[in-house]
Amino acid sequence: MPLAGAAGVTVHEIDVDGDPALAQRWGDRVPVLLAGERELCHYRLDRRVLADFLAGATSAFARQRDFG
């Protein structure tokens, strides 16, 4: 995933259909992209939403590193 790689973020792929609890939770809304518990998009990758999230996450990380 080029956007995630450029932001230095690791993506973990999980087979929702292979886990009964996840399959029940997400139903037919797969694929789904999560950031922790936050749903960013489902069915199709929304590049704008992902880019905005990554820009915010990168900024927050930089602020935390500089001031934390």
N, CA, C, O and CB atoms as a CASP TS submission, in Angstrom:
PFRMAT TS
TARGET T0000
AUTHOR 0000-0000-0000
METHOD Language model
MODEL 1
PARENT N/A
ATOM      1  N   MET     1       0.848  -1.158   0.000  1.00  0.00           N
ATOM      2  CA  MET     1       0.000   0.000   0.000  1.00  0.00           C
ATOM      3  C   MET     1       0.906   1.236   0.000  1.00  0.00           C
ATOM      4  O   MET     1       1.439   1.607   1.046  1.00  0.00           O
ATOM      5  CB  MET     1      -0.972  -0.011   1.222  1.00  0.00           C
ATOM      6  N   PRO     2       1.083   1.868  -1.143  1.00  0.00           N
ATOM      7  CA  PRO     2       2.038   2.972  -1.260  1.00  0.00           C
ATOM      8  C   PRO     2       1.805   4.132  -0.297  1.00  0.00           C
ATOM      9  O   PRO     2       2.772   4.682   0.232  1.00  0.00           O
ATOM     10  CB  PRO     2       2.007   3.492  -2.643  1.00  0.00           C
ATOM     11  N   LEU     3       0.554   4.522  -0.053  1.00  0.00           N
ATOM     12  CA  LEU     3       0.294   5.637   0.857  1.00  0.00           C
ATOM     13  C   LEU     3       0.770   5.312   2.271  1.00  0.00           C
ATOM     14  O   LEU     3       1.397   6.145   2.925  1.00  0.00           O
ATOM     15  CB  LEU     3      -1.203   5.980   0.869  1.00  0.00           C
ATOM     16  N   ALA     4       0.478   4.125   2.731  1.00  0.00           N
ATOM     17  CA  ALA     4       0.886   3.727   4.073  1.00  0.00           C
ATOM     18  C   ALA     4       2.403   3.628   4.167  1.00  0.00           C
ATOM     19  O   ALA     4       2.997   4.063   5.153  1.00  0.00           O
ATOM     20  CB  ALA     4       0.242   2.390   4.455  1.00  0.00           C
ATOM     21  N   GLY     5       3.023   3.062   3.151  1.00  0.00           N
ATOM     22  CA  GLY     5       4.476   2.939   3.143  1.00  0.00           C
ATOM     23  C   GLY     5       5.163   4.292   3.174  1.00  0.00           C
ATOM     24  O   GLY     5       6.156   4.475   3.878  1.00  0.00           O
ATOM     25  N   ALA     6       4.634   5.240   2.410  1.00  0.00           N
ATOM     26  CA  ALA     6       5.207   6.585   2.378  1.00  0.00           C
ATOM     27  C   ALA     6       5.080   7.279   3.728  1.00  0.00           C
ATOM     28  O   ALA     6       5.908   8.122   4.075  1.00  0.00           O
ATOM     29  CB  ALA     6       4.531   7.422   1.297  1.00  0.00           C
ATOM     30  N   ALA     7       4.045   6.930   4.490  1.00  0.00           N
ATOM     31  CA  ALA     7       3.830   7.529   5.808  1.00  0.00           C
ATOM     32  C   ALA     7       4.540   6.746   6.909  1.00  0.00           C
ATOM     33  O   ALA     7       4.504   7.144   8.074  1.00  0.00           O
ATOM     34  CB  ALA     7       2.338   7.609   6.111  1.00  0.00           C
ATOM     35  N   GLY     8       5.186   5.634   6.547  1.00  0.00           N
ATOM     36  CA  GLY     8       5.872   4.819   7.534  1.00  0.00           C
ATOM     37  C   GLY     8       4.935   4.014   8.414  1.00  0.00           C
ATOM     38  O   GLY     8       5.260   3.709   9.562  1.00  0.00           O
ATOM     39  N   VAL     9       3.775   3.671   7.880  1.00  0.00           N
ATOM     40  CA  VAL     9       2.761   2.926   8.625  1.00  0.00           C
ATOM     41  C   VAL     9       2.753   1.474   8.157  1.00  0.00           C
ATOM     42  O   VAL     9       2.861   1.204   6.960  1.00  0.00           O
ATOM     43  CB  VAL     9       1.356   3.568   8.447  1.00  0.00           C
ATOM     44  N   THR    10       2.628   0.557   9.081  1.00  0.00           N
ATOM     45  CA  THR    10       2.547  -0.861   8.755  1.00  0.00           C
ATOM     46  C   THR    10       1.087  -1.267   8.601  1.00  0.00           C
ATOM     47  O   THR    10       0.244  -0.898   9.419  1.00  0.00           O
ATOM     48  CB  THR    10       3.239  -1.716   9.839  1.00  0.00           C
ATOM     49  N   VAL    11       0.796  -2.021   7.560  1.00  0.00           N
ATOM     50  CA  VAL    11      -0.558  -2.513   7.312  1.00  0.00           C
ATOM     51  C   VAL    11      -0.593  -3.992   7.657  1.00  0.00           C
ATOM     52  O   VAL    11       0.270  -4.759   7.232  1.00  0.00           O
ATOM     53  CB  VAL    11      -0.995  -2.271   5.829  1.00  0.00           C
ATOM     54  N   HIS    12      -1.599  -4.386   8.434  1.00  0.00           N
ATOM     55  CA  HIS    12      -1.800  -5.789   8.789  1.00  0.00           C
ATOM     56  C   HIS    12      -3.073  -6.261   8.108  1.00  0.00           C
ATOM     57  O   HIS    12      -4.154  -5.721   8.344  1.00  0.00           O
ATOM     58  CB  HIS    12      -1.880  -5.986  10.345  1.00  0.00           C
ATOM     59  N   GLU    13      -2.936  -7.267   7.264  1.00  0.00           N
ATOM     60  CA  GLU    13      -4.093  -7.814   6.558  1.00  0.00           C
ATOM     61  C   GLU    13      -4.670  -8.975   7.367  1.00  0.00           C
ATOM     62  O   GLU    13      -3.946  -9.886   7.769  1.00  0.00           O
ATOM     63  CB  GLU    13      -3.703  -8.280   5.122  1.00  0.00           C
ATOM     64  N   ILE    14      -5.974  -8.928   7.599  1.00  0.00           N
ATOM     65  CA  ILE    14      -6.667  -9.962   8.367  1.00  0.00           C
ATOM     66  C   ILE    14      -7.818 -10.484   7.526  1.00  0.00           C
ATOM     67  O   ILE    14      -8.582  -9.706   6.954  1.00  0.00           O
ATOM     68  CB  ILE    14      -7.178  -9.412   9.740  1.00  0.00           C
ATOM     69  N   ASP    15      -7.941 -11.800   7.453  1.00  0.00           N
ATOM     70  CA  ASP    15      -9.032 -12.429   6.716  1.00  0.00           C
ATOM     71  C   ASP    15     -10.297 -12.397   7.574  1.00  0.00           C
ATOM     72  O   ASP    15     -10.488 -13.248   8.443  1.00  0.00           O
ATOM     73  CB  ASP    15      -8.667 -13.892   6.316  1.00  0.00           C
ATOM     74  N   VAL    16     -11.149 -11.420   7.325  1.00  0.00           N
ATOM     75  CA  VAL    16     -12.381 -11.253   8.101  1.00  0.00           C
ATOM     76  C   VAL    16     -13.259 -12.489   7.975  1.00  0.00           C
ATOM     77  O   VAL    16     -13.850 -12.932   8.961  1.00  0.00           O
ATOM     78  CB  VAL    16     -13.154 -10.002   7.637  1.00  0.00           C
ATOM     79  N   ASP    17     -13.351 -13.046   6.786  1.00  0.00           N
ATOM     80  CA  ASP    17     -14.213 -14.211   6.571  1.00  0.00           C
ATOM     81  C   ASP    17     -13.691 -15.458   7.273  1.00  0.00           C
ATOM     82  O   ASP    17     -14.446 -16.407   7.480  1.00  0.00           O
ATOM     83  CB  ASP    17     -14.352 -14.487   5.089  1.00  0.00           C
ATOM     84  N   GLY    18     -12.432 -15.472   7.637  1.00  0.00           N
ATOM     85  CA  GLY    18     -11.848 -16.622   8.319  1.00  0.00           C
ATOM     86  C   GLY    18     -12.026 -16.591   9.827  1.00  0.00           C
ATOM     87  O   GLY    18     -11.644 -17.541  10.511  1.00  0.00           O
ATOM     88  N   ASP    19     -12.597 -15.524  10.357  1.00  0.00           N
ATOM     89  CA  ASP    19     -12.801 -15.381  11.797  1.00  0.00           C
ATOM     90  C   ASP    19     -14.286 -15.132  12.046  1.00  0.00           C
ATOM     91  O   ASP    19     -14.795 -14.072  11.684  1.00  0.00           O
ATOM     92  CB  ASP    19     -11.925 -14.217  12.387  1.00  0.00           C
ATOM     93  N   PRO    20     -14.995 -16.092  12.659  1.00  0.00           N
ATOM     94  CA  PRO    20     -16.443 -15.948  12.842  1.00  0.00           C
ATOM     95  C   PRO    20     -16.864 -14.642  13.544  1.00  0.00           C
ATOM     96  O   PRO    20     -17.872 -14.040  13.175  1.00  0.00           O
ATOM     97  CB  PRO    20     -16.959 -17.121  13.634  1.00  0.00           C
ATOM     98  N   ALA    21     -16.102 -14.211  14.542  1.00  0.00           N
ATOM     99  CA  ALA    21     -16.459 -12.980  15.259  1.00  0.00           C
ATOM    100  C   ALA    21     -16.331 -11.762  14.344  1.00  0.00           C
ATOM    101  O   ALA    21     -17.193 -10.884  14.348  1.00  0.00           O
ATOM    102  CB  ALA    21     -15.566 -12.802  16.507  1.00  0.00           C
ATOM    103  N   LEU    22     -15.253 -11.714  13.562  1.00  0.00           N
ATOM    104  CA  LEU    22     -15.073 -10.594  12.634  1.00  0.00           C
ATOM    105  C   LEU    22     -16.098 -10.645  11.509  1.00  0.00           C
ATOM    106  O   LEU    22     -16.624  -9.613  11.091  1.00  0.00           O
ATOM    107  CB  LEU    22     -13.654 -10.603  12.051  1.00  0.00           C
ATOM    108  N   ALA    23     -16.378 -11.845  11.025  1.00  0.00           N
ATOM    109  CA  ALA    23     -17.381 -11.993   9.963  1.00  0.00           C
ATOM    110  C   ALA    23     -18.743 -11.509  10.447  1.00  0.00           C
ATOM    111  O   ALA    23     -19.478 -10.868   9.696  1.00  0.00           O
ATOM    112  CB  ALA    23     -17.473 -13.465   9.499  1.00  0.00           C
ATOM    113  N   GLN    24     -19.080 -11.810  11.691  1.00  0.00           N
ATOM    114  CA  GLN    24     -20.358 -11.347  12.240  1.00  0.00           C
ATOM    115  C   GLN    24     -20.353  -9.827  12.401  1.00  0.00           C
ATOM    116  O   GLN    24     -21.346  -9.164  12.100  1.00  0.00           O
ATOM    117  CB  GLN    24     -20.643 -12.028  13.598  1.00  0.00           C
ATOM    118  N   ARG    25     -19.248  -9.284  12.869  1.00  0.00           N
ATOM    119  CA  ARG    25     -19.163  -7.837  13.098  1.00  0.00           C
ATOM    120  C   ARG    25     -19.232  -7.038  11.801  1.00  0.00           C
ATOM    121  O   ARG    25     -19.934  -6.029  11.730  1.00  0.00           O
ATOM    122  CB  ARG    25     -17.877  -7.501  13.833  1.00  0.00           C
ATOM    123  N   TRP    26     -18.502  -7.485  10.768  1.00  0.00           N
ATOM    124  CA  TRP    26     -18.390  -6.699   9.542  1.00  0.00           C
ATOM    125  C   TRP    26     -19.328  -7.161   8.443  1.00  0.00           C
ATOM    126  O   TRP    26     -19.573  -6.421   7.491  1.00  0.00           O
ATOM    127  CB  TRP    26     -16.985  -6.745   9.039  1.00  0.00           C
ATOM    128  N   GLY    27     -19.858  -8.371   8.556  1.00  0.00           N
ATOM    129  CA  GLY    27     -20.833  -8.851   7.577  1.00  0.00           C
ATOM    130  C   GLY    27     -20.316  -8.728   6.152  1.00  0.00           C
ATOM    131  O   GLY    27     -19.226  -9.200   5.827  1.00  0.00           O
ATOM    132  N   ASP    28     -21.116  -8.084   5.308  1.00  0.00           N
ATOM    133  CA  ASP    28     -20.718  -7.958   3.902  1.00  0.00           C
ATOM    134  C   ASP    28     -19.983  -6.644   3.626  1.00  0.00           C
ATOM    135  O   ASP    28     -19.774  -6.283   2.468  1.00  0.00           O
ATOM    136  CB  ASP    28     -21.945  -8.058   3.001  1.00  0.00           C
ATOM    137  N   ARG    29     -19.589  -5.929   4.686  1.00  0.00           N
ATOM    138  CA  ARG    29     -18.870  -4.663   4.490  1.00  0.00           C
ATOM    139  C   ARG    29     -17.366  -4.890   4.354  1.00  0.00           C
ATOM    140  O   ARG    29     -16.573  -4.105   4.873  1.00  0.00           O
ATOM    141  CB  ARG    29     -19.149  -3.705   5.656  1.00  0.00           C
ATOM    142  N   VAL    30     -16.976  -5.937   3.674  1.00  0.00           N
ATOM    143  CA  VAL    30     -15.561  -6.209   3.440  1.00  0.00           C
ATOM    144  C   VAL    30     -15.254  -6.008   1.965  1.00  0.00           C
ATOM    145  O   VAL    30     -16.118  -6.246   1.121  1.00  0.00           O
ATOM    146  CB  VAL    30     -15.185  -7.647   3.891  1.00  0.00           C
ATOM    147  N   PRO    31     -14.070  -5.584   1.642  1.00  0.00           N
ATOM    148  CA  PRO    31     -12.998  -5.292   2.582  1.00  0.00           C
ATOM    149  C   PRO    31     -13.288  -4.035   3.393  1.00  0.00           C
ATOM    150  O   PRO    31     -14.023  -3.145   2.968  1.00  0.00           O
ATOM    151  CB  PRO    31     -11.683  -5.140   1.843  1.00  0.00           C
ATOM    152  N   VAL    32     -12.690  -3.997   4.560  1.00  0.00           N
ATOM    153  CA  VAL    32     -12.825  -2.846   5.446  1.00  0.00           C
ATOM    154  C   VAL    32     -11.424  -2.421   5.873  1.00  0.00           C
ATOM    155  O   VAL    32     -10.561  -3.263   6.121  1.00  0.00           O
ATOM    156  CB  VAL    32     -13.725  -3.179   6.691  1.00  0.00           C
ATOM    157  N   LEU    33     -11.203  -1.122   5.956  1.00  0.00           N
ATOM    158  CA  LEU    33      -9.909  -0.594   6.386  1.00  0.00           C
ATOM    159  C   LEU    33     -10.106   0.100   7.723  1.00  0.00           C
ATOM    160  O   LEU    33     -10.891   1.039   7.852  1.00  0.00           O
ATOM    161  CB  LEU    33      -9.306   0.387   5.324  1.00  0.00           C
ATOM    162  N   LEU    34      -9.365  -0.391   8.719  1.00  0.00           N
ATOM    163  CA  LEU    34      -9.453   0.160  10.068  1.00  0.00           C
ATOM    164  C   LEU    34      -8.129   0.785  10.464  1.00  0.00           C
ATOM    165  O   LEU    34      -7.061   0.373  10.011  1.00  0.00           O
ATOM    166  CB  LEU    34      -9.855  -0.927  11.076  1.00  0.00           C
ATOM    167  N   ALA    35      -8.226   1.782  11.314  1.00  0.00           N
ATOM    168  CA  ALA    35      -7.064   2.341  12.001  1.00  0.00           C
ATOM    169  C   ALA    35      -7.357   2.148  13.483  1.00  0.00           C
ATOM    170  O   ALA    35      -8.037   2.964  14.105  1.00  0.00           O
ATOM    171  CB  ALA    35      -6.806   3.883  11.624  1.00  0.00           C
ATOM    172  N   GLY    36      -6.839   1.067  14.038  1.00  0.00           N
ATOM    173  CA  GLY    36      -7.247   0.690  15.389  1.00  0.00           C
ATOM    174  C   GLY    36      -8.690   0.237  15.330  1.00  0.00           C
ATOM    175  O   GLY    36      -9.016  -0.691  14.589  1.00  0.00           O
ATOM    176  N   GLU    37      -9.554   0.867  16.091  1.00  0.00           N
ATOM    177  CA  GLU    37     -10.987   0.549  16.073  1.00  0.00           C
ATOM    178  C   GLU    37     -11.763   1.478  15.135  1.00  0.00           C
ATOM    179  O   GLU    37     -12.962   1.286  14.930  1.00  0.00           O
ATOM    180  CB  GLU    37     -11.566   0.641  17.489  1.00  0.00           C
ATOM    181  N   ARG    38     -11.107   2.456  14.579  1.00  0.00           N
ATOM    182  CA  ARG    38     -11.773   3.444  13.720  1.00  0.00           C
ATOM    183  C   ARG    38     -11.875   2.934  12.281  1.00  0.00           C
ATOM    184  O   ARG    38     -10.865   2.597  11.663  1.00  0.00           O
ATOM    185  CB  ARG    38     -11.012   4.789  13.754  1.00  0.00           C
ATOM    186  N   GLU    39     -13.086   2.882  11.759  1.00  0.00           N
ATOM    187  CA  GLU    39     -13.295   2.476  10.369  1.00  0.00           C
ATOM    188  C   GLU    39     -13.007   3.663   9.452  1.00  0.00           C
ATOM    189  O   GLU    39     -13.612   4.728   9.578  1.00  0.00           O
ATOM    190  CB  GLU    39     -14.748   1.949  10.152  1.00  0.00           C
ATOM    191  N   LEU    40     -12.073   3.456   8.531  1.00  0.00           N
ATOM    192  CA  LEU    40     -11.759   4.510   7.568  1.00  0.00           C
ATOM    193  C   LEU    40     -12.599   4.382   6.309  1.00  0.00           C
ATOM    194  O   LEU    40     -13.080   5.382   5.778  1.00  0.00           O
ATOM    195  CB  LEU    40     -10.281   4.476   7.210  1.00  0.00           C
ATOM    196  N   CYS    41     -12.777   3.160   5.830  1.00  0.00           N
ATOM    197  CA  CYS    41     -13.597   2.941   4.644  1.00  0.00           C
ATOM    198  C   CYS    41     -13.900   1.453   4.517  1.00  0.00           C
ATOM    199  O   CYS    41     -13.259   0.609   5.144  1.00  0.00           O
ATOM    200  CB  CYS    41     -12.886   3.473   3.367  1.00  0.00           C
ATOM    201  N   HIS    42     -14.897   1.158   3.685  1.00  0.00           N
ATOM    202  CA  HIS    42     -15.219  -0.240   3.395  1.00  0.00           C
ATOM    203  C   HIS    42     -15.663  -0.348   1.936  1.00  0.00           C
ATOM    204  O   HIS    42     -15.938   0.658   1.281  1.00  0.00           O
ATOM    205  CB  HIS    42     -16.332  -0.776   4.361  1.00  0.00           C
ATOM    206  N   TYR    43     -15.727  -1.562   1.448  1.00  0.00           N
ATOM    207  CA  TYR    43     -16.022  -1.904   0.051  1.00  0.00           C
ATOM    208  C   TYR    43     -14.884  -1.500  -0.885  1.00  0.00           C
ATOM    209  O   TYR    43     -14.317  -2.345  -1.578  1.00  0.00           O
ATOM    210  CB  TYR    43     -17.319  -1.229  -0.392  1.00  0.00           C
ATOM    211  N   ARG    44     -14.556  -0.230  -0.906  1.00  0.00           N
ATOM    212  CA  ARG    44     -13.476   0.275  -1.770  1.00  0.00           C
ATOM    213  C   ARG    44     -12.578   1.196  -0.964  1.00  0.00           C
ATOM    214  O   ARG    44     -13.018   1.856  -0.023  1.00  0.00           O
ATOM    215  CB  ARG    44     -14.049   1.024  -3.011  1.00  0.00           C
ATOM    216  N   LEU    45     -11.320   1.225  -1.349  1.00  0.00           N
ATOM    217  CA  LEU    45     -10.364   2.113  -0.700  1.00  0.00           C
ATOM    218  C   LEU    45     -10.679   3.559  -1.071  1.00  0.00           C
ATOM    219  O   LEU    45     -10.729   3.912  -2.249  1.00  0.00           O
ATOM    220  CB  LEU    45      -8.913   1.748  -1.098  1.00  0.00           C
ATOM    221  N   ASP    46     -10.886   4.374  -0.071  1.00  0.00           N
ATOM    222  CA  ASP    46     -11.086   5.809  -0.279  1.00  0.00           C
ATOM    223  C   ASP    46      -9.736   6.473  -0.048  1.00  0.00           C
ATOM    224  O   ASP    46      -9.354   6.758   1.087  1.00  0.00           O
ATOM    225  CB  ASP    46     -12.203   6.401   0.685  1.00  0.00           C
ATOM    226  N   ARG    47      -9.020   6.716  -1.143  1.00  0.00           N
ATOM    227  CA  ARG    47      -7.655   7.236  -1.059  1.00  0.00           C
ATOM    228  C   ARG    47      -7.596   8.598  -0.361  1.00  0.00           C
ATOM    229  O   ARG    47      -6.633   8.882   0.352  1.00  0.00           O
ATOM    230  CB  ARG    47      -7.056   7.348  -2.454  1.00  0.00           C
ATOM    231  N   ARG    48      -8.601   9.432  -0.556  1.00  0.00           N
ATOM    232  CA  ARG    48      -8.605  10.748   0.091  1.00  0.00           C
ATOM    233  C   ARG    48      -8.719  10.606   1.602  1.00  0.00           C
ATOM    234  O   ARG    48      -7.985  11.258   2.345  1.00  0.00           O
ATOM    235  CB  ARG    48      -9.757  11.612  -0.446  1.00  0.00           C
ATOM    236  N   VAL    49      -9.635   9.758   2.060  1.00  0.00           N
ATOM    237  CA  VAL    49      -9.809   9.537   3.497  1.00  0.00           C
ATOM    238  C   VAL    49      -8.534   8.954   4.096  1.00  0.00           C
ATOM    239  O   VAL    49      -8.094   9.382   5.162  1.00  0.00           O
ATOM    240  CB  VAL    49     -11.008   8.598   3.766  1.00  0.00           C
ATOM    241  N   LEU    50      -7.944   7.983   3.416  1.00  0.00           N
ATOM    242  CA  LEU    50      -6.715   7.376   3.901  1.00  0.00           C
ATOM    243  C   LEU    50      -5.579   8.397   3.940  1.00  0.00           C
ATOM    244  O   LEU    50      -4.852   8.475   4.929  1.00  0.00           O
ATOM    245  CB  LEU    50      -6.327   6.187   3.023  1.00  0.00           C
ATOM    246  N   ALA    51      -5.424   9.174   2.877  1.00  0.00           N
ATOM    247  CA  ALA    51      -4.364  10.189   2.839  1.00  0.00           C
ATOM    248  C   ALA    51      -4.555  11.217   3.950  1.00  0.00           C
ATOM    249  O   ALA    51      -3.590  11.609   4.607  1.00  0.00           O
ATOM    250  CB  ALA    51      -4.337  10.891   1.469  1.00  0.00           C
ATOM    251  N   ASP    52      -5.797  11.657   4.163  1.00  0.00           N
ATOM    252  CA  ASP    52      -6.075  12.618   5.234  1.00  0.00           C
ATOM    253  C   ASP    52      -5.759  12.024   6.605  1.00  0.00           C
ATOM    254  O   ASP    52      -5.169  12.689   7.456  1.00  0.00           O
ATOM    255  CB  ASP    52      -7.541  13.066   5.181  1.00  0.00           C
ATOM    256  N   PHE    53      -6.153  10.779   6.809  1.00  0.00           N
ATOM    257  CA  PHE    53      -5.874  10.126   8.084  1.00  0.00           C
ATOM    258  C   PHE    53      -4.367  10.001   8.303  1.00  0.00           C
ATOM    259  O   PHE    53      -3.858  10.319   9.378  1.00  0.00           O
ATOM    260  CB  PHE    53      -6.540   8.739   8.137  1.00  0.00           C
ATOM    261  N   LEU    54      -3.662   9.534   7.272  1.00  0.00           N
ATOM    262  CA  LEU    54      -2.217   9.359   7.408  1.00  0.00           C
ATOM    263  C   LEU    54      -1.513  10.688   7.639  1.00  0.00           C
ATOM    264  O   LEU    54      -0.563  10.748   8.419  1.00  0.00           O
ATOM    265  CB  LEU    54      -1.647   8.680   6.168  1.00  0.00           C
ATOM    266  N   ALA    55      -1.951  11.740   6.990  1.00  0.00           N
ATOM    267  CA  ALA    55      -1.350  13.058   7.200  1.00  0.00           C
ATOM    268  C   ALA    55      -1.552  13.504   8.648  1.00  0.00           C
ATOM    269  O   ALA    55      -0.635  14.039   9.271  1.00  0.00           O
ATOM    270  CB  ALA    55      -1.956  14.098   6.224  1.00  0.00           C
ATOM    271  N   GLY    56      -2.750  13.283   9.177  1.00  0.00           N
ATOM    272  CA  GLY    56      -3.015  13.631  10.568  1.00  0.00           C
ATOM    273  C   GLY    56      -2.246  12.764  11.534  1.00  0.00           C
ATOM    274  O   GLY    56      -1.729  13.262  12.534  1.00  0.00           O
ATOM    275  N   ALA    57      -2.159  11.474  11.257  1.00  0.00           N
ATOM    276  CA  ALA    57      -1.441  10.553  12.130  1.00  0.00           C
ATOM    277  C   ALA    57       0.046  10.864  12.122  1.00  0.00           C
ATOM    278  O   ALA    57       0.701  10.811  13.163  1.00  0.00           O
ATOM    279  CB  ALA    57      -1.683   9.102  11.702  1.00  0.00           C
ATOM    280  N   THR    58       0.579  11.189  10.953  1.00  0.00           N
ATOM    281  CA  THR    58       1.994  11.521  10.841  1.00  0.00           C
ATOM    282  C   THR    58       2.286  12.810  11.599  1.00  0.00           C
ATOM    283  O   THR    58       3.297  12.908  12.294  1.00  0.00           O
ATOM    284  CB  THR    58       2.409  11.657   9.362  1.00  0.00           C
ATOM    285  N   SER    59       1.401  13.801  11.468  1.00  0.00           N
ATOM    286  CA  SER    59       1.580  15.067  12.180  1.00  0.00           C
ATOM    287  C   SER    59       1.517  14.858  13.689  1.00  0.00           C
ATOM    288  O   SER    59       2.317  15.420  14.437  1.00  0.00           O
ATOM    289  CB  SER    59       0.516  16.084  11.745  1.00  0.00           C
ATOM    290  N   ALA    60       0.563  14.047  14.127  1.00  0.00           N
ATOM    291  CA  ALA    60       0.417  13.778  15.560  1.00  0.00           C
ATOM    292  C   ALA    60       1.653  13.064  16.091  1.00  0.00           C
ATOM    293  O   ALA    60       2.126  13.377  17.184  1.00  0.00           O
ATOM    294  CB  ALA    60      -0.846  12.933  15.832  1.00  0.00           C
ATOM    295  N   PHE    61       2.182  12.108  15.329  1.00  0.00           N
ATOM    296  CA  PHE    61       3.382  11.395  15.736  1.00  0.00           C
ATOM    297  C   PHE    61       4.567  12.353  15.838  1.00  0.00           C
ATOM    298  O   PHE    61       5.339  12.289  16.795  1.00  0.00           O
ATOM    299  CB  PHE    61       3.694  10.262  14.750  1.00  0.00           C
ATOM    300  N   ALA    62       4.712  13.241  14.852  1.00  0.00           N
ATOM    301  CA  ALA    62       5.807  14.202  14.860  1.00  0.00           C
ATOM    302  C   ALA    62       5.677  15.138  16.060  1.00  0.00           C
ATOM    303  O   ALA    62       6.676  15.436  16.714  1.00  0.00           O
ATOM    304  CB  ALA    62       5.832  15.008  13.547  1.00  0.00           C
ATOM    305  N   ARG    63       4.471  15.604  16.359  1.00  0.00           N
ATOM    306  CA  ARG    63       4.267  16.489  17.511  1.00  0.00           C
ATOM    307  C   ARG    63       4.598  15.749  18.795  1.00  0.00           C
ATOM    308  O   ARG    63       5.230  16.303  19.694  1.00  0.00           O
ATOM    309  CB  ARG    63       2.814  17.016  17.555  1.00  0.00           C
ATOM    310  N   GLN    64       4.171  14.501  18.877  1.00  0.00           N
ATOM    311  CA  GLN    64       4.420  13.715  20.088  1.00  0.00           C
ATOM    312  C   GLN    64       5.914  13.496  20.266  1.00  0.00           C
ATOM    313  O   GLN    64       6.424  13.590  21.383  1.00  0.00           O
ATOM    314  CB  GLN    64       3.680  12.360  20.027  1.00  0.00           C
ATOM    315  N   ARG    65       6.613  13.207  19.190  1.00  0.00           N
ATOM    316  CA  ARG    65       8.036  12.948  19.240  1.00  0.00           C
ATOM    317  C   ARG    65       8.792  14.228  19.630  1.00  0.00           C
ATOM    318  O   ARG    65       9.745  14.179  20.408  1.00  0.00           O
ATOM    319  CB  ARG    65       8.531  12.411  17.881  1.00  0.00           C
ATOM    320  N   ASP    66       8.359  15.366  19.086  1.00  0.00           N
ATOM    321  CA  ASP    66       9.043  16.620  19.360  1.00  0.00           C
ATOM    322  C   ASP    66       8.775  17.151  20.772  1.00  0.00           C
ATOM    323  O   ASP    66       9.647  17.762  21.390  1.00  0.00           O
ATOM    324  CB  ASP    66       8.630  17.651  18.345  1.00  0.00           C
ATOM    325  N   PHE    67       7.556  16.911  21.274  1.00  0.00           N
ATOM    326  CA  PHE    67       7.169  17.491  22.552  1.00  0.00           C
ATOM    327  C   PHE    67       6.914  16.465  23.637  1.00  0.00           C
ATOM    328  O   PHE    67       6.717  16.821  24.799  1.00  0.00           O
ATOM    329  CB  PHE    67       5.956  18.319  22.373  1.00  0.00           C
ATOM    330  N   GLY    68       6.916  15.180  23.261  1.00  0.00           N
ATOM    331  CA  GLY    68       6.526  14.154  24.218  1.00  0.00           C
ATOM    332  C   GLY    68       7.638  13.719  25.062  1.00  0.00           C
ATOM    333  O   GLY    68       7.461  12.855  25.920  1.00  0.00           O
TER
END
